[in-house]
Amino acid sequence: MKKYLLSFVLIFLSINTIFAQKDTEHWFAPYFDSSFNTNFVPALYFSTDSTIPFDVKIYNNNNIIGTVTISKGSPQSFTLNTNIIKTNDEQKASIPLNLGIYTQGGKPYFASLRVAEVAHGEIITSKGRAGIGKKFYAAAAPNPISSFILNFTTGILATEDNTMVTISGYNPNCKFINIPSPTPSSFTLTLNKGQSYVIAGKSSDAAANNNGFIGAKIEANKPISVTNGNSLGYYATTTILLGADLIMDQSVPTEYLGNEFAMVKSLSTSNDNMEGGIIIGTENNTEIYLNDGTTPVATIDEGEYYRILQNEYKNQGGGHFNMFIRTTKNTYLYQLIGVGPGNYTGGYNYIPPLNCFLPRKIDEIGKINEMPGITTVPIDLKLNILTEAGATVTVNGVTPTPAQGPYPLTGNAQWVTYGITGITGNVTITSTKAVTAGVNGGYATAGYGGYFAGFSKVPIITKQGNCIPGVTLSVDDSYDTYQWQLNGTPIPGANSYTYTPTVAGNYTVKITVGSCPAVTTAVYKVYTCLYQSTQALTVCEGFKAIIPQFTNSTQTYAPSTVTIVTPPTNASVTIDPNGVIGYLANPGFTGTDIIVYKFCGNDPEFIDCEEVTLILTVSENPIVNDATLRSCALESNPAKALFDLTTAPVTTQTGITKKYYPSLTDAQNGTNEILNPTNYIAPNSVVYIKVTNANGCYKIAQVTLIVLPQVYSTTLNDKIICIEDTTTLDAGPGFTSYTWSTGATTQTINNVGVGAYWVDLKTGSCVVRQNVKVYPSEQPVISNIDITNNTVTVHVIGGTAPYQYSIDNINWQTSNIFTNVTRGNAKIYVKDAYDCEPIDIEITIPDLINTITPNGDGINDVIDYSALSHKPNFVFNIYDRYGTKMHQGNKDNNYKWDGAVAGHKISTGTYWFDISWNEPNRKQTAVKYSGWILVKNRE
């Protein structure tokens, strides 16, 4: 740190204390320097406990300016350009700047900013994530004397875009550099990630600038990093300015504050209060107690501060001095430190609160006695250790001597302190209980030191990697139990000090150690990485609507987030209000084109994003034309035909594929594909063929299906002929060809007898088979014959009327009645309209007796039809005039009747009779004869 020399030469020392926190990310806000010293050399120092080397990347204004590789035992430093960490240009105060540093590593590491020149030096140590937050109260050393080289400075560094910061609560009489009077009561500014803002005031500009900014409130809507102090400052309780130093440290947000602290006196021997502390209140009515005091030494409100003087340290013997500080509400405590007898070697550092959850190991702090550019003077350091009583402590594997500690802490028997001088190089401290440690010391004109852990009373989650996949969360590995939680719900099996998330969300870990009450860490938000995918798409006809769609997220894309990262070379693109990208190829272009676009999801907090490299194949569509297919109707279903759809001439191009669909919608959507296109049975209709080229572009052709109807002969009909005759079958004219079942190929075939025939009739390409039959005419059948005396009536069924009748097969008549037929056997002939061979039947016309005289004289005594008894079914019956049967001839009476009934002769009179039988021919023709008979009984 720089000192300001008056009119005499002083031999002096200067000192600052380092607070460091191991993390994977660190931030350093810039500061304003009023010393006008151009010889300061700033350098970043990095160290870690990881035995596996890893890179740490260094950024300024979001741009990488360097990379170092570190591992345990191999710490590294990186020299910065002075102009990216500080400014002394008053025109750059109180405006957004691109100053400040952000570092990121693959594993947790310590980081500090060390600024030195031949006479002065300062160290600002990063608290990692414990150093970023949304609410701070500014700190600085109070300047009791006004001078143009003395100031206060507070630097703010944004960690996210659109960060709004409000500063208030300062003395209204403060005069800020580059802010015109009158001083506003508050002011608000907006910063993007990597941007910074420095507010400062010189003590010579206003008396209020000496201490009026201490306790100013700094609030932000997103996490920021704050570095505060003086460049330069002087706080010795004298009335004259005996020099000045750069007094600076990084602050922590209010959520990490506590209310119990311990300080170990540093190396100052001045009697002008170069040792002591500054307490800054964050709430009203905060009481302050020192050591074992039971009465508060002060009560402060929000934004007020109280200075502890060096006489409050307790001498614990052996030259070891310490102090216990307790407040009733959470506060900031900055320890004022110095080295040697001079008042120009001032410094301060933030003191972490005592708590159960301090780590059990600090591993490792690298190059602890190195400052950039300082190589010719020796450095003397003192290591101060705070740990719980009863702990076993080692330093670089060696147990401290009794002279080095432990020493009691008056007012708090649970904690003890150590003081070890002569510390150098890389330092590792272990304890069986909670521990923190710091160093102070320096060289002839500069000093430094540091606390290395415990900047939050609740353990803080650190990370390796940035996002899912590839991020691992961790806390210190020295606690007893761990239970990781996602959105407040315990994760089964997640009971280690590390956890690798697989989904985005709010992560916490519940921790226990010893008898301390269990605590849960602050929420650590884990996000998914920008997912990068490569996809391929075919553009047909030069245009494609590209709808963003996640490949590894269930979120829906937000249209407003769609952006073109890399536009295509051979096309123009547009993005419509729905986030749909319209790709329009340049006229005539076909081939490969590439577009890169990005979009994000609609989750209100854990937004997934994807960047797509889309490889586009721009292709012409196939050339197609509609077609018509005709096919002959099926004989089994004349309304339909069998079509071979593959023969439809829809394109002449090669290298294409075809698919067949029953509707245009199906063709467009690829649904209901016709899987048997070579054997497709359909009525008159249309089908659609999707013709696709090798690039996946397609056109759809419509194919009209026409069923060619069956054409049959209208002249070819079934015929009926006499079975002994032949006929001619004529299929009629107009057919392309004829093929008969007889083998004939002519329109007609002759001499066709009774039978079944067919002919294949060809019309164009269609052939139908027409069946035709030649039936024998049905022969008439003589169903029965009635004979009355000499009259014969013939009854005919079947055949085709009109019938013709003959009794000699020569002379024919149309009447079925024959008269005066000679008694005895006769033959009746019948033929129908077909004039076929006649059918005939033999009949018997019995010799009838019309009168009997049953008187026993042997003449006409009986009716005797026994001569007909051989006829099948012969029946002989006698009836009276009323139709009552009186007698039935049968075998018993030998088909005779003697004019008696039941042995009694009947009265003389006329009676009726009938006789019937079946002629013994194939048709068993029924014959019936009826008539009357006169019976004369004489007695």
TIDREN-930064 format. One record per residue (C-alpha): residue in three letters; y, z negated, x. Coordinates in steps of 0.05 Angstrom, whole numbers, plus 5000, padded with zeros to 4 digits. Layout:
BEGIN
alaYZX
...
This chain:
BEGIN
met500050005000
lys507050155024
lys511949615045
tyr519349685047
leu522349425113
leu529149095116
ser533649045178
phe528448685219
val521648875243
leu515848505213
ile508648465233
phe505148455166
leu498748525127
ser497648785057
ile491748695009
asn489048934942
thr482648764905
ile477749284879
phe474249254812
ala468649764808
gln463649924753
lys457450354764
asp457350934714
thr456051684710
glu463351844693
his469851584722
trp477151724708
phe483551614750
ala490251674716
pro496351864760
tyr502151414778
phe509551484793
asp511751314864
ser518951094878
ser517850994953
phe518751734972
asn513351635024
thr510152305038
asn504852055087
phe499851755037
val492852045041
pro488851964976
ala481251994978
leu475651854929
tyr469851424951
phe462951464919
ser456651044927
thr450150904888
asp443550534888
ser439551164873
thr434751364929
ile434552064900
pro440652474921
phe444952764866
asp451553134860
val458152854837
lys463053374811
ile470553254817
tyr475353544766
asn482853614759
asn485553874693
asn478354064673
asn477354494735
ile472354324790
ile475954194855
gly469953934895
thr462853664897
val459553124939
thr452252924944
ile450652174948
ser444751714951
lys443350994970
gly445450885043
ser449351545042
pro456151425008
gln461251985011
ser468752075008
phe473052664984
thr480252755005
leu485152954950
asn491653334949
thr496852794939
asn500453204886
ile494653164836
ile494452394832
lys501852194838
thr508852454828
asn515652234853
asp519252784816
glu523352444761
gln523153084720
lys515652984713
ala516052284686
ser514952194611
ile512352894599
pro505153164593
leu502453324662
asn496253634692
leu495353064742
gly489352594745
ile482052604765
tyr475452604728
thr468652554763
gln461752654736
gly454852524768
gly447652594750
lys446251844758
pro450551204756
tyr455151104816
phe461250704839
ala467851064848
ser474550844877
leu481051184894
arg483650954962
val490751134983
ala492950985055
glu497551155111
val498750845179
ala502650245151
his500550185078
gly494550245033
glu491950144962
ile485350204925
ile484450344851
thr477350244828
ser474550574767
lys471250164713
gly467350764687
arg466550764611
ala468950044610
gly475650314631
ile476750804574
gly478650604503
lys483850644449
lys487950004457
phe491049714520
tyr496649244541
ala500449454603
ala500549034666
ala505049024728
ala507248514780
pro513948214759
asn519548424807
pro524347834817
ile529348274855
ser532448934835
ser531749524883
phe531350274876
ile524550264912
leu521449774863
asn518650014797
phe513349934744
thr508750524729
thr503450654677
gly499251284678
ile495251534618
leu489552044623
ala486452364561
thr478952454557
glu478952894495
asp483253424463
asn488553254411
thr489352544435
met495352204403
val498251614443
thr503451114418
ile507050644466
ser510850044438
gly512149294447
tyr516449344510
asn523249024521
pro528149484485
asn532949424544
cys527949774590
lys530550434617
phe525050944629
ile525451504679
asn526952184646
ile527851874576
pro535151874554
ser538651254527
pro538350914480
thr531150734493
pro526850854431
ser523050264402
ser516650664409
phe514551374423
thr508451804410
leu505652374451
thr499752854445
leu495153024503
asn489153474511
lys483053314553
gly484953264627
gln492453204613
ser496352584633
tyr502852224621
val506551754667
ile511851264642
ala515750884695
gly522250504706
lys525950314770
ser528249584775
ser535049824799
asp536250194733
ala535749584687
ala534248844695
ala529148904639
asn525149384683
asn523148794728
asn518248514677
gly520048814608
phe514249304607
ile508948784620
gly505048694555
ala507249364525
lys502049614475
ile498650284486
glu494550564428
ala490851224421
asn486651564369
lys481651774423
pro479251444488
ile484251444546
ser484351164616
val490250744640
thr492550584711
asn498250084715
gly502249694766
asn508049804814
ser509550344865
leu512749964896
gly512649234876
tyr514648544903
tyr512947884868
ala513947324920
thr518246764893
thr524146894939
thr531347094927
ile531447654978
leu527148274985
leu522648205045
gly518648845035
ala514549194982
asp507449434969
leu503849914924
ile500749454871
met495949824826
asp489449764786
gln485850084729
ser486149724662
val480749614610
pro481349674534
thr481849054492
glu474749084465
tyr472148904534
leu476548294545
gly474247564548
asn477146864552
glu473846514611
phe475246714683
ala474446484755
met478546674815
val477346554889
lys483546504933
ser484547084980
leu487347095051
ser494846975042
thr497946385080
ser504846485051
asn508145915014
asp511846384966
asn506446464913
met503247104940
glu496946814907
gly495946664834
gly495147074771
ile498247404710
ile495447284640
ile497447774585
gly496447584513
thr493348054460
glu494047564401
asn499147064378
asn498246314393
thr493846404453
glu493145754492
ile491945754567
tyr487945214603
leu486945154679
asn481044834715
asp478944194679
gly485644114642
thr485343894570
thr492644064555
pro494744794553
val499444994609
ala502545504562
thr501845834494
ile503446584490
asp503647104436
glu501547834434
gly504748224491
glu507347614527
tyr505147414597
tyr504446774637
arg504446734713
ile499646254747
leu502245994814
gln498045904876
asn498245134874
glu493345154815
tyr487545334861
lys482644754873
asn480544594944
gln473044544942
gly472544385016
gly470844815076
gly477145215066
his474545474999
phe479445494941
asn477745714870
met480545654799
phe477645654728
ile481945964673
arg480445904599
thr484346184539
thr483346074466
lys483546824452
asn481847444492
thr486747604547
tyr487848024609
leu487747654676
tyr490348004739
gln489547614804
leu495447644852
ile493047684923
gly495847734993
val493847695066
gly497047325124
pro503746975124
gly508047555100
asn510847675030
tyr510248425035
thr502648475030
gly501948374955
gly496748664908
tyr493248514844
asn486848664808
tyr483948574739
ile479047984737
pro472748084694
pro471047524645
leu465247054658
asn459247184613
cys451747144611
phe450947894614
leu453748024682
pro448548404723
arg443548084770
lys444848594825
ile450748984854
asp447849574892
glu451149874930
ile458549864949
gly459450385003
lys464150405064
ile467249755042
asn471749705103
glu473950425106
met480750715087
pro482551455091
gly485451625159
ile485050915186
thr480550905248
thr484150545305
val485149835279
pro479949315261
ile478949105188
asp477148395169
leu474148275099
lys472047675058
leu466647735005
asn467547284943
ile461547174897
leu461446874827
thr454646694798
glu451346204751
ala449545524779
gly442545474806
ala441946214823
thr438846464887
val443546954921
thr442647464977
val447447925012
asn444148535043
gly437648135038
val440347515073
thr441446845039
pro448546565050
thr449345945093
pro451345275063
ala458345365093
gln458946015053
gly457045694987
pro455645544933
tyr461945154915
pro463044834847
leu468145104797
thr472344544770
gly472344554695
asn465944974687
ala459544684716
gln455545314696
trp458645744750
val459345694826
thr462946114879
tyr461546364950
gly466146605005
ile463247015063
thr467547315118
gly466247885166
ile463148345114
thr462649095133
gly459249745116
asn455049825054
val453949205012
thr448349004964
ile448648324928
thr442948024888
ser442447394845
thr437147094801
lys442646984749
ala448947334726
val453447534784
thr459847894802
ala463147964869
gly469448204902
val472248304972
asn479248225001
gly481948325070
gly484848905109
tyr487949115173
ala494748965206
thr498949315154
ala494349425094
gly488749095056
tyr483949205000
gly478048884964
gly474348924899
tyr470348644842
phe464349074828
ala461548894759
gly462748544694
phe468548894662
ser465748794593
lys463148144564
val457948574528
pro453749044570
ile455949774568
ile451350364559
thr451850884614
lys448851574614
gln445552084659
gly446752784634
asn451752984581
cys448053154518
ile441353284484
pro436853524515
gly437653214584
val441552574570
thr438751884588
leu442151244566
ser441550604606
val444149904615
asp443149434674
asp435849314689
ser436548554699
tyr436048314627
asp429948014593
thr429048444531
tyr431749094503
gln431449414435
trp434750094427
gln437550284359
leu439650934327
asn444950874274
gly443450124270
thr435950214260
pro431149974315
ile427450534350
pro419950364354
gly417550284426
ala424550354456
asn424449704495
ser426349914565
tyr433149884599
thr433350644592
tyr432351104533
thr432351864526
pro435152074459
thr432252664422
val437152694363
ala444652614360
gly447451964332
asn450351274345
tyr446150904397
thr446350164413
val441749684449
lys440448954432
ile439648544495
thr437347834510
val437547454576
gly435846724589
ser438646244537
cys444546684521
pro445246914448
ala442847634438
val448348154438
thr448648874417
thr452549374458
ala458249794432
val456150454400
tyr454851024447
lys455451684412
val450452204435
tyr451552934418
thr447253554425
cys448854044480
leu451554724465
tyr445155104452
gln444955784485
ser440356294456
thr438957024468
gln437357454409
ala436158194395
leu438458594336
thr438359324316
val444659644288
cys443260224243
glu448460744223
gly453460404269
phe454959784228
lys451859094224
ala454058464188
ile451957884233
ile451157224197
pro450956634245
gln444756214238
phe442355614279
thr435855684316
asn434854944331
ser439054564281
thr438654414206
gln446254434200
thr449954984163
tyr454955364205
ala462355254190
pro465755934181
ser472155704215
thr468355554280
val465656264290
thr468956554352
ile467557154397
val466356924468
thr465057614498
pro466758224455
pro462158834457
thr463759424502
asn462259974453
ala464659714386
ser469959334349
val468558674315
thr471658274259
ile470457584230
asp471357514156
pro473356864120
asn466056694111
gly464756724185
val460757364181
ile461757804243
gly462558544228
tyr460158984284
leu462559714281
ala460060164337
asn464760674366
pro463761374336
gly457861734367
phe455361134406
thr447960974408
gly444560524458
thr444959804481
asp451059364470
ile452058614480
ile456358114442
val456857364456
tyr459256914399
lys459456174385
phe459355754322
cys458655024303
gly455654634246
asn458554254188
asp456353544205
pro462453094198
glu461252744265
phe455352994305
ile456753734305
asp451554214333
cys454054854366
glu450555474389
glu452556054434
val448756694421
thr448057264469
leu446357824421
ile443258454450
leu444559014401
thr440759664399
val445260164363
ser440960704332
glu441461274282
asn437461224218
pro431561694208
ile432962344170
val429262354105
asn429262754040
asp426462613972
ala419962963953
thr415363113895
leu407763043893
arg403463363839
ser396263173826
cys391063343775
ala389962853719
leu383762423724
glu378262623675
ser376861883663
asn384261733650
pro388262363635
ala394861983636
lys394061843711
ala392462223774
leu390162063845
phe395762173895
asp395662173971
leu402661903985
thr401962034060
thr402562774046
ala409462714016
pro414063144060
val419762634067
thr421362744141
thr419663204199
gln421462694253
thr416262404299
gly415561694326
ile416661394258
thr412760934213
lys412160974137
lys410960434086
tyr410160544012
tyr413060143954
pro412960183878
ser420460063871
leu426960133909
thr427959383909
asp421059273939
ala422559793992
gln429059454010
asn425958764012
gly419258954041
thr415358663982
asn409358903942
glu407459433993
ile402559963969
leu396759844016
asn392460453995
pro397461023999
thr391961544009
asn388661353943
tyr394261163897
ile392761233823
ala398961283779
pro401961613718
asn408262033719
ser412961583759
val416761503825
val414961133889
tyr419060993951
ile417461114024
lys420960684076
val421461104139
thr422860684201
asn424160924271
ala422360584337
asn428860184336
gly427559894268
cys432660314230
tyr430160584165
lys431761044107
ile428361034039
ala425961674006
gln424261753933
val417862113916
thr416862363845
leu409662353821
ile407662873770
val400862843735
leu398363543721
pro395163523652
gln388063743639
val387564453611
tyr381564563566
ser379065183530
thr381265193458
thr376065713441
leu369965393469
asn366864953415
asp360064693399
lys355565163361
ile349765103311
ile344465633311
cys337565703286
ile332965403336
glu329466053347
asp336066433357
thr340966523417
thr348566563419
thr354566713464
leu359166183493
asp366366413508
ala371165963548
gly377066403532
pro382066753577
gly387566453622
phe383566053673
thr383466183748
ser375966123751
tyr369865933711
thr363565593735
trp358165493683
ser352465013687
thr347965623684
gly351065863749
ala355066413714
thr362266513736
thr364466933678
gln368866783619
thr362866833572
ile355466713577
asn350467063531
asn343466933503
val344666193502
gly339465793466
val339765103437
gly341964603492
ala347664243529
tyr352264653574
trp358664553615
val363764983648
asp368764803704
leu375365103685
lys380365183742
thr387765223728
gly391765273793
ser388664733837
cys386164313780
val379064353754
val376664053689
arg369564043665
gln368764213592
asn362264053558
val359464453501
lys353064403461
val348964903422
tyr345664523367
pro339664753326
ser341464803254
glu338664233212
gln332764473171
pro333264333097
val328063843069
ile324663893001
ser325463182979
asn321763232913
ile319363702860
asp319563602786
ile314563972743
thr315264012670
asn309964432639
asn310665092675
thr317664962700
val318464742772
thr324964432796
val325764382872
his330363842902
val332863962973
ile336663523023
gly339263663093
gly340864333123
thr347164683104
ala348364923033
pro347965392998
tyr340465412994
gln335965972975
tyr329265882941
ser323066322937
ile316066252910
asp313366852947
asn317766873011
ile320067562989
asn324267472929
trp329866952937
gln334166612886
thr339866122890
ser337065702833
asn332465142848
ile328665212782
phe322665642773
thr319865772703
asn313266032678
val309865842741
thr302465962738
arg298465332738
gly294565162799
asn296665142871
ala303265472890
lys307965502952
ile315365382948
tyr320065683003
val327065423019
lys332365633071
asp339565433080
ala346065793098
tyr343865923170
asp338266363142
cys333266093191
glu325866113183
pro324565813113
ile320965163103
asp315365163052
ile311164683014
glu304764752974
ile304764442906
thr299764372850
ile301664522778
pro296464152740
asp292964442679
leu296064002626
ile292863792560
asn297963652506
thr293163412451
ile287162962451
thr282562772393
pro278662172418
asn273062202366
gly267162242413
asp265462962400
gly266163132473
ile271963592461
asn278963352483
asp276762642478
val280662412540
ile286262602588
asp282962692655
tyr287062742719
ser281662522765
ala282063202799
leu288862972828
ser286562302852
his286162562923
lys293762662925
pro297362112963
asn300761592920
phe298161902857
val300761542795
phe299061682721
asn302761312664
ile302761342588
tyr308961102548
asp310361022475
arg316461322444
tyr320460712463
gly318860782537
thr313960212539
lys308260332586
met301760332549
his296960572601
gln296560672677
gly291261102708
asn287960842770
lys281460832807
asp278460342758
asn279160812700
asn278361432744
tyr285261662724
lys283061792651
trp285761562583
asp281861582518
gly287561432470
ala286060692467
val289760092492
ala285859472509
gly279759772473
his283559922409
lys285260612389
ile292660742381
ser295761062321
thr296161812316
gly302662032344
thr306462352402
tyr306761972467
trp309862102536
phe306662132603
asp308562242675
ile304462382737
ser307162372809
trp304462442879
asn306362642948
glu304163302975
pro300163213038
asn305263573083
arg309563313141
lys315163113095
gln310562803043
thr314363172989
ala314662792924
val312263162863
lys313262902792
tyr310563202729
ser312262942660
gly311163152588
trp308662942520
ile301862872490
leu299462862418
val294062352402
lys289962452339
asn285361892323
arg280362052267
glu276061502239
